[in-house]
Amino acid sequence: LNLLSGNWNCSIRVNMKKEKVNTMTKMNNLRVLKRDGKTVVDFESAKIKRAMMKSFASVAKKRGEHEVVSAENTTNIEEMLVEILRKIEALGVAQISVSQIEEVVENEMMERDFYDEARQYITYKTERAKERETGARIVQSIAGLQAKVNQIGRAHV
């Protein structure tokens, strides 16, 4: 029974990889609308996997475990990624926003009872939004100061 069970798991992984490749082929034309609402880029599933790996590693570290994601959780992430890709594909859209992708990822993590990891994923997303907002304000302040310097320079010429 153990051998049969092992072979069965192996065939599931092979089928998942085939499904992932088939889904990715279909998603090659999918475009992603960035947060700025203007920039559109190619869809990259590797970014989803990387973000999920970071959330799992962060939770493991908080639990006092190694920060490296376990083989079991790597498999869990890959299985979730296949399902996430299926769900995105099922939307039948040519373009999707970053926030729509994140919502699918969060929901999938919670559906599989990875609540702490989903919370970490959401927290990271929120922190990055704050960083982007702060960066945008700094850029605006610098532009404003530069305009004032240019205006003063012209007044003294």
N, C-alpha and C positions, 0 to 999 in steps of 0.2 A: 504493500500500500504506500509506503514511503517513496519508493521509486516511482510509482505511478503518480503520486502527488507531486514529486519533484519535476517529472516530465511535463505534467499539466501546467505547473507554474512557468516552466520554461517556454512552453508554447504560447501561453498568455503574453509573456514579455515579447516574444517574437511578433505575435499578432499586433500588440500595442505599437511596436516600432513600425510595422508596416502601415498601420492606421495613421500613425503620426506623420510618416513620410507622405502618405496619400493626402492627408489633410494639409500638410505644409505645401505640397505642390499646388493644391487648389488655392491656398492663401498667398501665393507669391505675388499676386496683384493687389492684395489688401494694402490700403494706405492708412496711416495714423495721423490724425489731427492733433498737433501738440497743444499744450496748455495756453499758448499765446493766442490760439484761435486763428492763426495765419499759416504757420509752418505745417507742411504735410510731408511725412517721411514714409519709407517702406516699413512694413510690419516686421518685427524681429522677435520671434518667440524666445530667443535666448535672453532677452531683457526680462521677460516674465520669470523665467527659471532663475535667473540671477537674483532678482528681488525676493523670490520665495526662499531661495537658499539663504540669503542674508537674514530673513526673518526667522527661519528655523535655527540658524547658528546663534542669533542673538538670544533667542529663548533658551537654547541649550546652555549658553554661557550664564544666563541669569539663574538657571537651575543648578549651577555649579558643575555642569558637565563640560566636556571638551567643546570648544567652539566649532569644531569640525562637525559637519552634518553626517549623521550615521548613514550606513549603507541602506538600512531600512527606510529612513526618512528620505533619502535620495530617491529610492524607488517610489515612495509615496508622492514625492514632488513630481516625478516623471509621469506617474499615473494621473495626477491632478492636471498636469500640463496637457496631456492628451485630451482630457475631458474639457478643459478650458478652451482648447483650440476647436474642439467640436462645437462647443456652445457659441463661440465667436463666429465660426463658419455658418452655423444655423441661423444667425441673424440675417444672412444674405445681403450684406452691405459691401460696398466697394471701399468705404472709408469709415473708420471708427475713431472715437476720441480716446485719449489716454484715460480719462476718468471712466469711460464705459468699460475699458479693458480692466481697470483696477476693480471695478464693481464685480465683474465676472470672477476675477481671481479671489477676492474677499469672500464672495458667496460660496465658491467651491471649497475654500479652506474651511469655512464654517460648516458646510454640509458634511464634511468628512471629520468633524469634531476636532479640528486643529484651531481651537479658539484662541489660545495664547499666541500662536504664530500669526493668526489673522489679526489679532489686536496689535501685535508688533508691526505687521505690514502696514496697517492703518496709521499707527503712530509715526512710523518712518515717513509715510506719505505726507502726513500733516506737518511734520518737522521740515521736510524739504519744501513744502509750500511756503512756510514762514521764511525760510532761507531765501527762496526766490523772490518773495515780496520785499524782504529787506534789501536784497541785491538791487532790485528794480528801483527802490527809493534812493539808494546810494547813487546809482547811475543818474537818476533824475537830479539829485542834489549837485553832483559834479557838473552835469550839463548846465544847470542853472548858474553855478559859480563861474563856469567857463564863459557863459554869455555875459555875465556881469564884468568879468575881467576884460573881455573883448570890447564891451561898451565903454569901460573906463579908458582903455587903451586908445579908442577912437576919439574920445573927448579930449584927450591930452595931445593929440597929434596936430 
